[in-house]
Amino acid sequence: IYQLLAAILVFFGLVVVINIFNRIKAGQESRKLEEKADTDLLTSLNNKLATERKIKEYMEKMPDEQGLLFVLDVDNFKKINDTLGHAFGDEVLRTLGHSIGAVFRATDIIGRTGGDEFTIFLKHLNEEELLEKEAAKLCNFFKNFQAGEYVKYAATASIGAAVFPRDGKDFETLYKAADTALYVAKKRGKSQLAFYGDEGSKSEGLKR
């Protein structure tokens, strides 16, 4: 009887272990599928939907915690495609995606949200001087950014910046503010960074 009970316990123990293992494996597979669905295949960054969702989640959880949104376009990207080819254009975007992730924290949100448009959202920037510091960091990145394995191309970007929640308490309003600042940067002659609503004192040139 004791041997039978021991065998039954061992059997049920194995069943429990197998079930736990299967649940862990299923959870891992589910997370992999979610990550794949959220990922831009060219750059390995967040895609448009994932970027917007993650920013909105932060806004809902931290409505009073200051953040900084950058919206940037690669300058003269159509010219890159037309003169150097679409494959080289993809290489510029791929290199930009892989490189820019190393500039900011792993907790920040970085995504490719259009053809040559990238969106960056920096969390927990409650001190005003941090806004200028992060803007300068992004400017310095583009001063040194180059793409291409054999032919090096020094790509620049026009950047618009907006502060959460000061410039917008929801994603749509904040994005519109950053996009307005992006237009100002482009109007200045591209290769510029402009803050929404204070373009005079909070602006950086990206020219080499």
N, C-alpha and C positions, 0 to 999 in steps of 0.2 A: 504493500500500500504506500509506504514511504517513497519507494522508488518511483511508483506511478505518479504520486503527487509532485515529486521533484521533476519528473519528465514534463508534466503538465505546466509547472511553473516556468521551466526553461523554455517550453514552446511559446507560452504567452509572453515571456520576456523578449524572445526573438521577434514576435509579432509587433510588440510595442516599439522595439528598436528600429525595425524595418519601416514602420509607419512614421516614426520621427524622422528617419533618414529621408524618406520619400517627401515629407512635408518640407524639409530643409531644401532638398533638391528642387522641388516645385517652386519654392519661394525664390531661389536663386535664378531659376529659369525665367520666372515672372519679372524679376528685377532687370534681367538682361534684356528682355523684350521691351520693357518700359524705357530703358536707357537707349535702346536702338531706335525706338519710336521718337524719342526726344532729340536725337542726334542728327546734325547736319552732316551728310555723308562726305562732302568735300573737305570740310575744315575740322570735323570732329568736335565742333562746338555745339551748343544748344541750337536747335532750329527755331524758327519764328514762334510757333505755338508754345514750345517749352519755355522760351525766353519770357514771353508775355505772362504765361501762367506763374512762373516762379517769382517774377517781379510783383505781380498782383498778390501772391501769397504773403510776401514780405510786407507789403503795404497793409494788408488786413491784420497781420499779427503785430506789426510795429508801426501803428499810425502816427506816432509822435517821434519816432526815431529817424533822424535825418539820413538821407541817402543822396547819391549823385548819379544822374543818368547822362550817359554820353551816347549820341547818335552820330555815326560817322560814315562818310562815303569816300571810297578811293577816288582820288582826283584823276580825271581824264581816263577813266577805265575803258570807255568805248574806244578811245584812241589806242589803248594797249591791245585790245582785241583786234582792231583793224590793222595795226601795223606789225604786231608781233605774233598774232594768232590767238585763237580761243584757248588752245592748250596752254600757252604761256599765261594768259589771263587767269586760267584756273590755278596755275602754279603760284601766281601772286596771291590769290585768295587763300589757297591752301597754306602757304608759308605764313601769311598774316594770321590765319586762324591758329596755327600751331605755336607761333611766337608770342602773340599777344596774351595768351593764357598764362605765360610765365611772368608777366609784368604785375598782375594783380593777385589778390588772395584767392585761395581755393574756394572760399565761401562766397565770393562775389559772383555775379551772374554775367556771363559773356555769351553772346549768340550772334549768328549770322541770320539777319532778318530780311534780307533781300538779295538781289543779284550781287551788288558790291557794297551793300549796307551792313554795318555791324552795330550792335547795341550792347552797351556795357553798363551795368548797374552796380555801384559800389555801396555796400551796406555800412551802417554804424559810423557815419562821419559827423559826429556831433560838434566838433570844433571847426570854426570857420576857416582857420589856416589849413586844415586838412583838405578843403576843397581846392585851394590853390596848389597845394602840394601834389594832389592826384592829377590835376590838370597838367601841371608841369611834367609829371612823370609820363603822361600819355604823349605830350609834345616831344619830349626827348626820345621816346620810342620811335616816333616817325622820322626824327632827324637822322636816326641811324638804321632805319629799316631798309633792307634790300631783299629782293627775291630773284630767283633764277639760279640754276646750278652752274651753267656755263656763261651765260650772259647776265650780269648783275644789273637789276633795274631798281633804282631808288624811288619806290612808290611813296607818295604822300597822301594825306587825307584831309578833308574838310570836316570839322567836328563841331557839333552843337551840344551844349551842356545845360541841364536844368536840375534844380535842387528840390528834392522831396522832403517835407510836404509843402515847402514855401511856394514853389512854382506850379504845383499841382498835387492834389490829394488823392487822385485816382490815376490809373495808368494812362488812360486816353488823354487827359489834360496835361500830364507831365510829358508824355511823348510829343504832344503838339508843341509844347513850350521848347523842348530840345530841338525839334524839327525847325521851328522858327529861328532859333539861334544858329542852326546849321545853314539856313538860307543866308543869314547875315555873314557867316564865315565864307561862304561861296562868293557872295557879292563883293567881298573885300579882295578877292583875287585867288581864292582857294588856298590850300596849305595853311589854314588858320583854325584857331579854336575860339569860339565865342560863347559866353554865358548868356542865358536868357535874361533880358531886362536890365542888364548892366554891362553892355558890350564895351563901354569905354574903359572901365577900370579892371574888369575881369576878362581879359583877352590875351591870347598868346599867339605869336607868329610861329609857324612851323617851317619857315623858309630856311634853307641851308646857308 
